[in-house]
């Protein structure tokens, strides 16, 4: 609500380009952008729950305030869900999970207590690594002046930018070792320096930290870790695949 028209247009343009590229690629494999209605309903529920809304009627009222049609939201969510299915079909066999290593992490967690981060992210790419300091300074200045959420909307290339960069609660053991080490000494509200990854550079903000001590179902916790690590790898493949087809796509912004 606090962004000016120029910023809104830039965010909308980037979002639309990403959506069009994914849609065009999907239609090479399927006839139409359509989800099972029950599955779509669950995804819609997840979206309005993140806004602390209790039901779909409240969500519809919320959308009406911004003159957004529910069909637009359903279409966007459907494209993302079908894109994720495509990535899974293409790359799931390439995912590598070391269960023994994950079990060691889990046992250490049980002994010490699990550290959990409430995280937000900004993901960006650079054609020239020499411009990293300049880019980081630009992003950080925006964060200081306008807040992390607005900076995420403006600069982040991740899908989380639509949520102001918010990732939710993430267990430390679910993070890859580079990221975990980079934020291990940060406090609440601290912002990390750019962390290099296969997706580009990541800036993380620590929104909150908590520790949990409880009786663990090792099998259940291991499956959660496996799922988290699998999703991380699939997200990397998703970004690589998207950037590949984007390079071969002619975009007419007019």
N, C-alpha and C positions, 0 to 999 in steps of 0.2 A: 504493500500500500504506500510505502514511503519512497518508492523508486520513481525517478522521472521518466518521461516518455522515451527518451533516447535509450536509457538502460533497459526499460521494458521491451522495447523493440528488438534490441540485441539479444536478450535472453530468449524471447519468443522465436526469433529467427533461427538461433542455434538449435533450439528444441525442435522446431519444425523440420529443419534440415536432417537432424538425426532420425526423427520419426519417418520421414519420407524415404531415407536410405534404407532403413530397416524394413519398411513395408514393401518396397520394391524388391528387396532381396527375398523376403518371405514368399512373395507371390511367384517366385520361380519354383517353389516347392509345394505350395498349396493353392487352392482355387480362390479362397476368400479369407479375409481376416475375421474369424469367428471362433468363439470359445463356447464350450459347454456352459449353459446358463447357471448351473449349480456351482461350478468352479469359478465362473466370473463373479457370482454373488459373494463368494468367500473372499475374493480379491478386493471387491468393493468394500466389504465389511472391514477388512484389514486396513484399507486406506482411510475410512472415516474414523476408525478406532484410534488411529494415530493423531487425529485432530480432537480427540477426547469427545467425540460425538457418540450418542448412545444407540442410534438406529438410522436406517436409511432415510426416514422422513426428515430427521434433523440434518442429514447430509444434503438432501435436496434443497432444504431451506437455506443452508449455508451456500450452496452453489448459486442459488437464485439471487443472492445478494451481490454476486459478482457477475451475474448474467452469463453463467456457464451452464450449458446443457449437459445433462447426465450422459447422453449418447457420446459426447465428445470425450468424457472421462472414460467411459466403457471402451471406446475405440483405442485410446492411448494405452490403457491397461492391457487390452487384448494383444496389441502389437508387442508390448514388452513381454508378456507371458509366452506368446508364440515364438518370439525371438529367443527366449531362454530355452524353450524346448528344442529349437533348431541347434543352438550351441551344444546342448546336452547330447543330441543325436550325433553331432559331428565330432565332439571332443571327449566324451565321457570315458572312452577307452584309453585316452592318453593321460588321464588323471592318475597320479602316483601317490599312494598313501602308505606311509611306514607305520603300521599299527604298533610295532614294538616300541618305537620312539614315542608315539603318542601315549602309550600306556605308562612309560617312564615319566612323562610330563604330568600325567594324571595323578600318579602316585605321589609326586612331589607336591602337587597342589593339595592333595588330601592331607598331607602331613603339615603343611604350612598355612593352609587356608587359601581360598581362591581370591585373587585380586580381580576385580571387575571394573572396567572403564565405561563411562558414558561418553561416547565419542561423536565428534563431527569432523567432516573432512572437506578438503578442497583438492581436487585432482586436476593437474594441468600438464600440458606438454610443451616442449621447447624444440625448435629446429636447431638452435645453436646453444649448447651448454654454457657458453660464455655469457649468455644473457640471464643466467639463473639468478644472480644477486639482484639485478635490476627488476626482474619479474617478482621475486619474493618481496622486495621492498615495496613494489606497487600494491601487491596483495595485502601485505601487512598494514600499510597505510590505510587502505580501505577498511580493513578489520577494525583498526583503532578509531576511525572516524565514523563508520556506519554500522559496525557490528559484523560478526562472523557469518550470520545467515545471509546478509545482503552480499557479502563478498563471495560466498559460495554460489549464489544465484548468478553473479556476474562473471566469475572466473572459472568455476568448476566444470569439468567436462564429464563428471560422473552423473549417473541417473539420480544419485542422492541430492543433487543440487536442487531438485524440485521440492525437497523437504528442508531446504536451508542447510544441506550438508549433513543432516543428522543421520547417524548410523544406529543409534540405540545402545543398549548395554551389550558389551562384548567381553567375554572372559579373556584374561591375559593369555591363557594357554591356547586360545583359538587364533591368536595373532601369529604371524610369521616372526621368526627370530629377529630380523632386522628392525621391523616396526616395534616389536616389544622392547628391544634394547633402546631404541630412539626415544621412547616416551616413558621409560621406566623411572626416570628421575624427575618427571614433570609433576607439577601440582595442579589442583583444580583451577580451571580457567587459563592455564598455560597453553601456549601454542608452540608446536614443534617447528623445527627448521624443516626445509623440504627433504623428504625421504624418497630416494630413487627406487622405482619399482618398474616392472614390465609394463604397467599401465601409464607410466609417466612419473611425475613428481607428486607426492602427497604431502599436504600440510594437515596435521591433526590438532584438534582442540580437545582438551580434557574438560568435559562439562561436569563430571563428577567421578568419584572413586568410592568403591565399597569393597569390603572383604566378607566372604561367606564361609562359615564353618558349619558343616552338617554331615550327616551320614550319607555316604555316596553309594549309589548303585553303579559299580564300576563299568558294568556292561552298557548301561544306559548312557553314562557320561562319555564313554569311549565312542559310542555311536554319534553323540552330539558333536564331539571333536572331529570325527571322520566327516560328518556332514559339513561342518564349518570349513575344514581344510579343502574339501571337495568344491564347495562353492567359491572359495578364494581362487582356486586354480581355474575353474570354469569362467569366473569373471575376467581373469587375465586373458584366457582364450577369446572371450567375447570382445574385449577391447582390441585385441590383435586382429581378429577377423573383421570387426567393424572398420578399423582404420585402413585395412587392406582394400575393402570394397569402396570405401570413401574416396581413396586415391583414384579409383577407376570410374568414378561417378562425375558426370557433368552436372553442375548445379546452376540453375538459372534463378537468380534471386529476384528477378522481376516477374 
